[in-house]
Each structure stands twice: as structure tokens, then as C-alpha cells.
């Protein structure tokens, strides 16, 4: 026993000493490089757990790891040989330097590279430099497929890489790599891409060639029309941190936003709601709460053996004294009480578990709006052109291309937005809007026929499932231009008396099922009691005498 402890002690000490050495080195290097990394913001984050828990496969790389976050995952090691193939090809194209010199150059930017990542990177300086050198080589070779044929000199793809990197952009493996490249946790800083690309032997301007690649990449991958197409793109693209951030700022317009607060919205609603409606809603909520408490009490009440005995004992005594033969009514009463108890318990549990993880925004579906005469038309622009014109009854939405890569792109854009600007979520609000108006494949069909959705998936049902699956967000925000369209849609829908009545029925009649269940349970007990009493006392003769 003691020998085992003594054997383990040196290993423990060595681990502790190694940790102290690493911390000491990190602090010393941090003090030296603090001035150099002061202007480098964190831009590569871990996906928030609230989003990651829903569908991890759209946030975690499935084929290729880029950067340090997923470097050690065993299931991704198969791609390392393809990365080395890219590194060999880059080595042949480097201008008057060797690949080792490129690694040393990257190592000089170690502190700036580490500053880009939200997590602590446990790799030493040399290992991290090799990871970035090899992964950047692979990424640049992949991005060249989005350049024009007249630009760049790395235009020929190795035969070993032909199944992964495809100029026709049709191969399944090419799109599998594409999905991994755009994931938030798989990003590589653009300034590193620019530095490595600057060592290539090219006859043209290095920045222009790389900017063309980046533009082609974003145009191909963007589900929504890019609003910042060609205006100073060469200068702007190199100010972004990575590919996902570049795509985000090409898609999202620059709008003045206000943080959403329920407290800010309620006073406006209260002015529109009369005192009678407010009183009715308050009384209704109080009744539902009281009824739920009574339902839970009844569940325990009827399941109690003591209560069952107290209910049936008087009938048993009466039947014994008056020699009543119809004892089946008593057993029916007991079984009725037990069934009521089970029903009440199930109702209580259903109501307890009914609340969803996040509430969907209140807006009619496409089909509902279409039935009252609202027309859907594609807008000429991006998210900033969303509008509902009341005068013409036309809902303008941007054209969106949906294919096998779209869900990964959309979810990672939402995740990135949640990390950099949790109070200013333009793109998240757009996904909430689309989730609100799309419920079924019929909604998708209407938007597809209107030219708003370009569906490259297998069916309209898949598109509906895509949007309906995106119900979890970190925080809801108020975006004036989008909320204006949402309010206009609700106003158009509520002005139609048919749907106003339908909404009243759903809210106050169908929504009051706990009260109705409670009344039905009491009525069932009352009828069962009357049946038992009449079977013993022959109520039909009493009624005949009356």
C-alpha cells in the first residue's frame, strides 16, 4: 500500500511542477507581449452550451479540424495526411524560404494568435506554430477553388486531394469540408491566412488574389444575399477576424438596435387593452392557478385508501341494513373515483411539463396570412429590406438559398452572434421570425412559389423541420425593422373578425382546459354518486310519485 503511494508521489510532484513551470512561463511571456496583443480582441469562441446541447453535430467538426480546439480528436486524425499533402505543395510554392522558416515566422506571432481564442491553449509555442502552418496550408488550398481561373498559381489540385477539393463544387466530401470550415470552433485568423499567402510566388497582387477567394467563398456559402458585395471588399475583408465573422458582416446590415425588454413593450400593450380585458385575463389566470392546485389535491385525495373507505362505508352499511342487492353500483363508484384520480393526476403532470424551453415569437404563419390576402414577395436586398406594406398587403422577405450546408451555416452564425453581441442579435431575430411564420410544409410551399425560398433540399418538409428546429436562442432582442414587420403582420391578422374570433376561442376556451377538466371530474363523481344512490333507493319510484 505504502509502496504504491510512494510510486505515485513522484508522478504527482512532476505534474505539479510542470504546471507551475507553465504558469510561470505564461506570466513572463504575458508581461513581455502585453503591449503587442492589446489591440487583438477575442474572436474564436466556444459554442454556448444552450445551443450546443440541441444539435452538437452542426457545431463540432465531423471531418477536419482547423486550429487548436479540435486538434487532438482521434476521429479527425485521418485528415492529417491530406493536410500534409497540402503543406508539401505549399512548400514548393513558397518564395525563397523553407516551410520551417514559415513555422518560425508564425511562432513569432504566438501571443497574437493565442489572444484570438477564448479558451486557454495548452500547446507550447512550437507545437502551436506547426498546427497553424499545416492547417493554414490546407485551408488556402481549399479556398482557391473559389478564385477565378485567371488568378493565383495554386490552381492544380493534387490527385490525392481531388475527392476533397473540387472546382465544380459538387462532390459530397467537398461540402463536408465546407461545413467544418465555417464552424465557430474551427476558425483560423484571417491575418494568419494573409501572412502565409504573402509568401506564395505569384505574379499578381497577393491581397487581391486572397480577397477574391474570400469573396467567392462567402458568396457561395451565404444563405442570404450579401449586402456588402463589392464596396471596398479588399480593404474590409482583412479587418475581420476569421471566415465566419466575414460572412456574418456581409449578411447582417448595420442597424440601430434596441435591447428587447418585456417591460418596455407592456405599457404600449396596456394602452390598447381595455380595463375589462385586463380584469378578465387576471381573473382567468387566477382561476387556472387555483384549479391546478385543486386538481393536484384531488389526485392525492382519491388515491388515499382512507378516503376511499370513508366514501364507501356509508353505502356498505346502508346496503347491509336494508338488504340492498345491487352492490355493483358501489364498486362502480369506487372505480369511478379511482379513474378520476388518475385522470386528474395526468392532467396535472401535463400542465406541469407543458412549458417549452423557449417561447416562439407571436406571429401568424405564412398560411394564415395568405388566407387573409397577404401576398409574399422577394425583396431586393438583405435583412434590412424585410417589410410588410399594409397598404398593399405585401410581405417582403429576402431570398434565401437552402441546401445541405444551410443549417450548419445558420446555426453557427447565430452562435457567433450570441458570443460577440448578446444584446444585438439581428440574425437571431431573423431566424426567430422565420421560425414563427413557418410551421408546416404548406408554409414553405407558399414561400417557395413566391420566389423567397430557393429549396435545394429533398422536400418542403425538410425546410419546415430546419426552421422549426431552430427554436433555442440565448437571448431575444428587439430589432426595430424586423419588429415593425412582426407587429404589422399581427395587426393585419387581428383585424380580420374571423381570425379574431378564432384567436379568442383558442385563448379563452381551448386554453381553459384545466378548468374544464376540473369541472368534468366533479361532474363525473356527482353522476356516479347519484347512480349509486338511485340503484339502492329506487329513485324511479320516487320520481313516479312526484
N, C-alpha and C positions, 0 to 999 in steps of 0.2 A: 504493500500500500504506500509506504513512505518512499520506496524507490520510484514508483510511478509519479508521485508528486514531485520528487527531485528531478525526474526526467523531463517533466512538463515545464518546470520553473525556468530553465534557460530559454526555452522557446518563447515563453510569455514575456520574459525580460527583453529578448531580442525584438519582439514585435513592438513592445512599448518604446524601446529605444529608437527603433526605426520610425515610429510615429512622431516622437519628439524631434528627431532629425529633420523629418519632412516639414513639420510645422515651423521649426526654426529657420529652415531654408526658405520656406514660403514667405515668412515675415520679412526676412532680409531682402529677398528679391522684390517683395511688395513695396518696401520702402524705397528701393532704388528705382523702380519702374512706375511709382505712383503718378509722377508728372506725365509720363508717356500715355497712360491709359485713362487719364482724367476725362477726356472727351469721347470715350468709347462706351456707348450705352449697352446694357444687356438686351439682346435681341433674339436669342435662341433659347426658348423656354421648354419646360416640361408641360405636357398637356394637362390641364386641370382634371383632377380625379372625377369630378362630377360628369365630365364629358367622356373621359377615358373608360369609365365603367359601363357605359351604354353599348359601345361597339369598338373594342380595342383594336381590331384588325385594320381599321381605317386610320389609326394614328400611329401604330407600331409597324416599322418596315417589315415586309414579308419576303423580300428577295435580296436587297442590297443595303448595307449600312454605309452611310456617309457621315464622317465626323466621329467624335469620340463617344457619343451617348450609347450607341448600339454596337460598338466595335467588337466586343467580346462575345456576342451571342453566337452560340455554336451553329444554329440553323442557318446563319448567314455566311459562314466561312467558305462555302462553296464558291461564292462570287470573288473571293480574294485572288484566284488565279486569273480571272478576267481583268481585275484591277491591275495586276502585274503586267498583263499584256499591254494595257493602255500606258503604263509607266514606261515600258520599253520603247513604245512608239514615240512617246513624248521625248524620251532621252535622245532619240535620233533627230528630233526637230529643234532641240534647244540651241540657242545661239551662243557658241563659244564657251559653254560651260557644261559640266557634267551634272548628272542627276544628284549626286552627292552634294554638289555646290548649291543646287536648288533647295535641298533639305536644310543645309546650313543657313541659307537666306531666310527660309521660313522660321527656323528656330530663333532668329533674331527678333521676330515679331511675336514671340511666345506670350508675353504679357498681354498684348492687344488681342490675340486670339482667345486667350482664356477669359478675358473680360467680356467677350461676346456671349458667353454661355452662362446660363443661370445656375447650373449645377457646378459643384466642385469637381474638377477633372483630376483624377488620381494618377494620370500618366506623367512620367518625367518629361523634361524638355525635348530630349532627342526622340523618344518614342512618339510623342505628340506630333513632332515635325514630320516624321516618316508617315504617320497616319494621314496627315493633311496633304502631303506631297502626292501620295498614291491615290487618295480619294479625289483630289482636285484634278489629277490627270484623267481619271475615269470620267468625271463629270464634264470636263471640257470636251472630251472626245464624243460624249453623248450629245452635248449641246450643239455640236457642229452640224447635226442633222437638220437644225432649224435655221441654218445660214443659207444664203443664196449660193448657187453653184459657182459663181464667178469670184466669190470671196473666200479667203482662207486657203491654206495649203494642206491642212489635215483633212482632205476630202475623201480619201480612200479608207474604207473600213477593213480591218483585219478579218481574215476568213474565220478566225476563232470567235470574233465578236459579231459576226454577221447576223446571228439569230437574236442578238440582244439589241443591237443598234441598227435601225432600219430607216433609210431615207424615205421610203414610201409611207412610213408611219402606220403600217397596217398590222405588223406582227404582234401577237399576244404578249410575248416576252418584252417587247419594246414598251408596251403600255404598262406592264407590271413594274418595270424600272421607273417609268414616268411617275407612277403613283407614289413610289417610295421617295423619289427625288423631291416632291412637293410637300412631304410631311414635315410638320413643325419641328420634330425632334431629329430630323435628318438633314438639317440645313448646314451649309458651309458659307462663311462670309464672302460677299461679293468682292471685297477688296483683295482677298486672297486669290480668287479667280483672276482678277485683273493683274496682280503681280506675277503669277505663274504664266499667264498668257503673254505678258510683255517680253518673256524670254524666247518666245517662238520666233522662228525665222519666217518672216512674212514680208511681202513686197508692199502691202497696204498698211494703213494706219491700224495699229493693234486695237485701240479703243473702239474704232468704228466697226471692225470685224466682230468684236465681242458684243458690242451693243446690238448689232444686227441679229446675232444668235439669241440674245436675251429677248429681243422684241418678238422674234419668231416663236420662241418658246412660250412666252406669255399669251400671244395671240392664239396659239394652238390650244393651250390649256384652259384659257379663261372661259367659264360657262356664260358670262355676260359680256356684252360688247364693251371693249376697253374704251374709256372716255379720254384717256391721255395717250392717244395713238402716237403721233409723230412730233408733238411740240417739245422741242429741246430734250428728246428722249435720251440722247447720248450723254448729256450732262446729268440728267436726273437719275438715270439708272444706276450710276456709280455712287450716288448718295444713299442708296438703300442698303440695308444690312445683308439681305440674302434674297433668294428667289421668291420665297413665299411673301415676304414683305413687298417686293417689287410688284408681284401680281396683285397684292391687296391694294396698293395705292394706284394701280392702273384701273381697278374696278370700282373702288369707292370714291365718290365725289367729295369735294371739300365743302361740307355744310356746317352751318352754325347749329349746334345741338344743345338740348336742354336735358338734364338728367330727369328721368321719369320718377315722379313721386305720386303715390296714390293720394297723398294729402293735397297736392296741387290740383288734381283732377276732381276731387269730390265736391269742392264748393261750386264748380261750374255745373256739375250734375244736379246738385241740390237745388239750384235756382230753377232748373227745368222741371224738377219733380215737385208736385204739389204736396201740401201737408197731409192730405188724405192718403196719398200713395205711400208716403214715408211712414205714416202711422200704421197702415195696413202691413207694410213689409216688416216693421218692428214687431207687431203682434204675431205675424206669421212665423217669424224666426223664433220668437219666444215659445210659441205653441209646439213647434217642431222639437225644440230642445227639451221641453217638459215631456212630450210624448216619448222621445227616445229614452229618457230616464225611466218612464213608466214601463216601456217595453222591456228594458233590462230587468226591472223589478219583477214583472210578470213572469219572465223566463225563469228566474230563481224561485218565484213563488209557486208556480205549478209543478216544478220539478221536486219540490220538497215532499217527502213521504208523510210528514206530519200534516201538512196542508191537505194532501190527498185523503188522508184518514178523516180529518175534520169535515171535509166536504161530503164524503160518502157515508160517514157514521149515522147521521140522522136518517138517511134513506134506508139504511140497513135495519135500524131499529123499527122504523115505520113498517117496513115490509115484513118484519118478523111479527110485530104486534097484530097487524091487520091481514096477515097471511097473503100478502101480495105475491102473485106467482111470476109476474113479469119483471124478473130481476135483470134481464138483458139491458134494460134502459139505464140501470145504474152503471153497468160496465161500459155502456156507450158513453155515459157522462165522463167516466174516468179516462177513457181513451181519447175523448174529445179534448179534455183538459190537457192531456199529455201532448197531443198533436198541436194544440195551440201554443203550448210552451216551446216546442221545437221550432214552430214557425216564427214565433217572436224572437227566439234566440238567433235564428238565421238572418232575420231582418236586421236585428241589432248589429250583427257582425258585418253584414253587407254595408250598412251605413257607416260603420267604423272604418272600413277599408276602402271606402269609395273615393276618398280624396286623391287626386292624381299627384304625380311628382311635381308637375308644373302646370299651371293653368294656361290653356290655349287662348290667344287673344280673341276678343269678341268681335267677330265679323262674319257676315253671311258667306256661304260657299259660292263658288262660281255658278253652280246650277241654280241656286236660289236667286242670285242676282240676274241671271239670264232669264228666268221665268217672269220677272217683273219688268223686263225690257232693257236691262243694262247691256250695252254692247262692249265687247272686248277688242281692243286694237293694239298692235305693237307700237311702242313709242320709238322715236328716232334718237336714241341715246342710251345712257346707262341708268343707274339707280336714281339719279336726280330728276329723271323725266317721268317718274311714277305720278299719276294724277287721275282723278275722277271728275270729269266735267258734268256738273249737274244739269246744265242747260241742254246738252245733247245726250246725256245719259251714257257717256262713253268712258270706259275704264282703260287707261293707257298703262301698259306694263312693258318693261324692256324684254327684248328677245333673249331667251336663254337656251343654250345648247346642252342637252343632257345625253351623256354616253356612259360607258363603263367606268370612266375616271371621275365623273362629276361628283359623286358622293364623297370621295376622298378629298377632292379639292374644296368643296363647300364646307365640309366639317372642319378641315384644317384652317381655312380662312376664319371660321367662327372661333376656333380655339386660339388662333393668333390674336384676333381682335380682343378676346377676353383677357389675354395676357398683357397687351400693351395699353388698352384703353377700356377698362371695365365700366366706365361711366359714359362712354361714347361709342356705342355699338350700332353703327349704321348697317353693316352687313347682317348682323344678328337680327336686327329688326326686320330686314327684308325677308330672311328665312322664316321668321315668325309670321309675317304677312302671307307668304306663300303656303305655309303650313295651315294657316287659318282658312284660306279660300279654297284649298284643295283637300277634299275629303275622300272622294271616290274617283274611279277611272272615268266617270262621266264628266267630272270637272276637268280632268286632263284632256279629254277629247275636245271639249269646247275651246280650251286654250290652244290646243294643237291646230285645230281647224282655223282658228283666228290668226295663226302665224306667230304666236307668242312663245310656245314651246316647240322646239325642234327635237323631236324624240328619236334618238338612235338606240334606245334600249329595246328590249324584246316586245314590250306591250305598254299600254297606258296604265295598267295596274301596277307595274314596277315603278313608274314615275310617282304614282299616288303613294306607294309604300315608302319611296325615298323621302318625300316631303313629310309624310306623317311620322316617319321615324325620327325626324329632327325636332323633337319637342322639348329637349332639355337644354336650357341655356343657363349661363352663370348668373346673369342679371339682366332684367328688362330695362330698356332705355327708351326715352321719348325722342323721336326724330321728327321734327315739325313737318317736313314734306311728306313723309310716309304716314304719320298720324293723321294728317289732313285728309289723305285718301281713305284711310280707315274710317274716320268719322263721317265722311261723305257717303261711303258705302252703307254704313249703318243707318244714316239718315234716309237714304233712298229706300232702303228695305223697310224701315219702320213706318214710312209714310203710306205704304200700301196697307189698307184696312184688313185685307185677308191675312196677311202675314203678321200684322199687329195682333190680331185675334189668335193666330196660331202660336205666337210667342207668349201671349198671356196664358193660353191653355197649358203650354209646356212648363211655364214658370210657376204658375199658381195651382194648377190642377194636377198635372202629372208629377210636378215637383213635390207635391204634398203626400206622396205615397206612404211616408211613415205614419202620418195621421190617419190615413185611410186604413192602413194595416192594423193600427191600434183599434179603430172602431170596428173593423171586421172581426177581430179577435174577440172583442167584448160581445158582439152580436152573436157569434158562434157559441160562446159559453151560455149566453142567455137562452138561445133557442134549444140548446142541449138540455139545459135545466128544465125548461118548460116541457120538453118532450118526456123527460123522466117523471116529472110531477103528474102530467096528464096520463101517463101509462099506469101510474099507481092509483090515482084518484078518479079515473074515468071522467075526464073533463067533458067528453062529448055529451054525457047525460046532463051535466050541469048546464051546458050551453043550450040543450034542448028545452030544459025547464024555463030558461030565460026567454 
